[in-house]
Amino acid sequence: MGRVEDILAVLDNMYPAAHCELNHTNSLELLIAVMLSAQSTDASVNRLTTGLFTKYRTLQDYLDVPLDVLEQDLRAIGLYKNKAANIKKTCQMLKTLYGGEVPASQDALESLPGVGRKTANVVLSVWFDVPRIAVDTHVERVSKRLKLATWKDAPRQVEDKLMRKIPKNKWSKTHHQMIFFGRYHCTARRPKCEECPLQGPCRYPNIHPRSR
C-alpha cells in the first residue's frame, strides 16, 4: 500500500466508529451546534445545548426571543454575542429564503451569517450525507504532521490536498477519524508519540524529539 493508504488503514483500525460528537436531533440543531463550536470545544457546546435545545425547539423560537436573552443563554461559550446575533440572522434567512429548512447547498449554507466553509461542510457531510472534508484545527494539525499538507497551507489548501489524496467515498469518514485522532491522540500539546502507529510518516517527532 502507499503512504496515504497506510494512514487510512491505521485510522480505520484506531477509530472505526468515528462520528460527529456534537449532539443534535435535526438539521437546525446541527447547524446551530456547529456555529457555536467556533473557537469552542464540542464538549462545552454539548453542555450548553443540553438546555438550549430544550428551550428553543423551532426556528421561530430563536426569532421570537430578544437578542439580549439569547446572548445570556449562550454566555457560557466564547464569542457568545456574535454567535447570538448570527443565529438570529441565520434563522431569519432560513425562514425568508429557504422555507424554514436548512438548505443542502454549499453556496446557500455559506451565505448564512456565521457559516463558513467548515461549518457548511460539516452540515453537508453529517446531515445530508454529501462527501466532504471539513478542516478544523484537528484535521489541519494532523494533516500537516502526517505530511498530507505543508506547514504553510491555509485550511482551504489542506482541504483541497486531502480531497485529491483520499478517495471521495472515504472523505466524510476520514474527516471524523482525523478529528478523533487529533482530539484524543495526536493532540496539539504532548501528543502520544510513544504509542503512535503513525510515527513513520509523521514529521512531529523529528521536530520535537523531547515529546517522544
JOURSUL-V529472 format. One record per backbone hydrogen bond with DSSP energy under -1.0 kcal/mol. NH is the residue of the N-H (numbers start at 0). CO is the residue of the C=O. E is the energy in kcal/mol with one decimal. If there is no record, write none. Layout:
BEGIN
NH/CO/E
NH/CO/E
END
This chain:
BEGIN
5/1/-2.4
6/2/-2.1
7/3/-2.6
8/4/-2.2
9/5/-2.0
10/6/-2.5
11/7/-2.4
12/8/-1.8
13/9/-2.6
14/10/-2.9
17/14/-1.3
29/25/-2.1
30/26/-2.6
31/27/-2.6
32/28/-2.6
33/29/-2.6
34/30/-2.2
35/31/-2.4
36/32/-1.2
37/34/-1.0
39/36/-2.3
44/40/-2.0
45/41/-2.7
46/42/-1.9
47/43/-1.7
48/44/-3.1
49/45/-1.2
51/47/-2.0
52/48/-2.4
54/50/-1.9
55/51/-3.1
61/57/-1.0
62/58/-1.4
63/59/-2.4
64/60/-1.3
69/65/-2.0
70/66/-2.6
71/67/-1.7
72/68/-1.8
73/69/-1.2
76/73/-2.1
82/78/-2.4
83/79/-2.4
84/80/-2.1
85/81/-2.4
86/82/-2.4
87/83/-2.1
88/84/-2.3
89/85/-2.8
90/86/-2.6
91/87/-1.9
92/88/-2.1
93/89/-2.7
94/90/-2.1
95/91/-2.6
96/92/-3.1
97/93/-1.2
99/93/-3.0
100/97/-2.0
108/104/-2.6
109/105/-2.5
111/108/-1.6
114/111/-2.0
119/115/-2.4
120/116/-2.8
121/117/-2.2
122/118/-2.3
123/119/-2.6
124/120/-2.5
125/121/-3.1
126/122/-1.9
127/122/-1.3
129/123/-2.5
135/133/-1.0
139/135/-2.5
140/136/-2.1
141/137/-2.7
142/138/-2.4
143/139/-2.0
144/140/-2.4
145/141/-2.4
147/142/-2.8
148/142/-1.2
152/149/-1.4
157/153/-2.3
158/154/-2.6
159/155/-2.4
160/156/-2.2
161/157/-2.5
162/158/-2.4
163/159/-1.5
164/160/-1.9
165/161/-2.5
169/166/-2.4
170/167/-1.4
173/169/-2.9
174/170/-2.4
175/171/-1.7
176/172/-2.2
177/173/-2.8
178/174/-1.7
179/175/-2.4
180/176/-2.6
181/177/-2.5
182/178/-2.7
183/179/-2.7
184/180/-1.6
185/180/-3.7
186/184/-1.6
191/184/-2.1
192/190/-2.0
195/192/-1.6
202/144/-3.0
206/202/-1.4
207/203/-2.8
210/207/-2.2
211/208/-1.4
END
